[in-house]
């Protein structure tokens, strides 16, 4: 939103100089951090606002906060595909929604947790352990024919690890979706 | 006391004087509480009738309407009124019974997931899980329904919880940390708006239902007349600016006046107040008001820049913002003669394209004349409700509403069958007023059962059925846009509305002579109790002027 002209002066405002606030696609990924009252049905109300517009939620996590009356929902949605401005305004209207932040990627620390079940027999295990080491992952389960690796990091890191281990034979992968916290002293 | 008795106390504490509803299994305890509750209850014949009656009551009085229904089919019958109240921002609290908690989720008898079904069409809803929550939920429901942008709020109470013994104390404080509507409006933005208005040479004020909801009609008139701002209202805003008036352009939109639509089309600045740029107003969005900048005043921030990007957005209640805007505007002492050219242009349209129709030369009643006759018969001093279709548009065009809350119709959802029960609710809320419903012969059948309620409760509504034997608006579209291939639009002579009225215990009349229509209507209005009048009108008359759907205002036809 940009408005030209100084409100404090008595000058008539030239109509030519007014610029409209838009409702356009932002072209970037949005991480919405939403504080909600911990009540039944809240998640359905939030998800419904996306569903009725045909918007796809990429990831969604819900968890407790330091206050047991309040939960935090973190969801990511692609602003290149969907004009999310309208849905954010509608989210604000939900009575159980307390606060919404549309986190700027540069000012945010975002992490997700992923578990990979990879097929690996004796000969491959060494190389797999090396890759895991590089990604600062952890082997959490080993059998004769498979290992399970835990990786934490940004979405990009998790996806990079995935592409590295896929040639070994990726049996299964589980991802939590991102949680995110604003950088600096201020609250998210 | 029992939780249901606490419900009665809550309603009384909220100032409720009437409840529209229908009992059933899951709300038997609630209905037991009505016996000694000291609250007026009106037994409707279908829950949808009760829901629309509560809407009519709310729209006529400005107070919160209340409708009760049982679980399952009772609750699902309320879906249309709930959605209607959502679309038109009507403050109504719906209280539904639910199966007892041990049956929840088991497909119990008359179980429906009422909270789930209604979630997208309520302002908020409360699923009661603990009887101790009931009083607070009811009070919060009323607070939410009436404040900010009004809307429907639903409270779903399982049968077993409603029977629980709870201590009741009046709830004075409502705590809703996630809900703080902005009412005042940003002072700097308001000043910007005043300056833009002072600079404009072709301004239009475009007022909607938000002005009525905020009781801001006086502020609107005072602001508009502080200069010579032309004013147009949406279908929902009719009456917010008094008609007729030298600055009144008429309604805008699909069936609005040419003066209003052309003024929007050529405006350099549009000041929208409590209006939401609905597609029936804008037509083709990319060609809507192509030369205009927009000031958008609305209490709901989600409406601003939703369809049309606003240059000066102001979040606030119309009453507060218009009052402040007036002060700011006066301080600028803008030269009034700058609007002279604009008014010449508008007067030109007014003269060239007045709202008109070709009247019959014999005794045949043209539908437009029927509306004018009702205006004459009531002296404009009545509450008028309508259903949805041609008759609704003709009423909006040809009945001059002098005050807000005199015109009650279903705008956003376009609900056929709204008018009769809404008239019933309006008449209960405003017993001193004449309440008339202009109904369609197709629409009226959808809630005609409420005539029994009106007869039993002696609610003296006057229903004037504009009977052309067609689902007229659909017929018109088939004629104009589907090569005249009529498909299932003819209703013929059925039913016999006079006999139907009599069967329900109302008075039935039939008028078909233009020359005596005004006197006949006066006679119908003077008749005690509910009256149904079958008015035979021209069968294939079209509603004009009109902007064909998806086209621009300057392409108006007819």
Interface residues (C-beta under 8 A of the other chain):
Chain A: X1 X3 X5 X7 X8 X10 X11 X12 X13 X14 X15 X18 X19 X20 X21 X22 X23 X36 X37 X40 X41 X44 X45 X48 X52 X85 X86 X89 X90 X92 X93 X94 X95 X96 X97 X98
Chain B: X115 X116 X119 X120 X123 X124 X125 X127 X129 X144 X176 X177 X178 X179 X188 X189 X191 X192 X195 X196 X198 X199 X200 X268 X269 X293 X294 X300 X301 X302 X305 X306 X309 X310 X311 X312 X313 X331 X332 X334
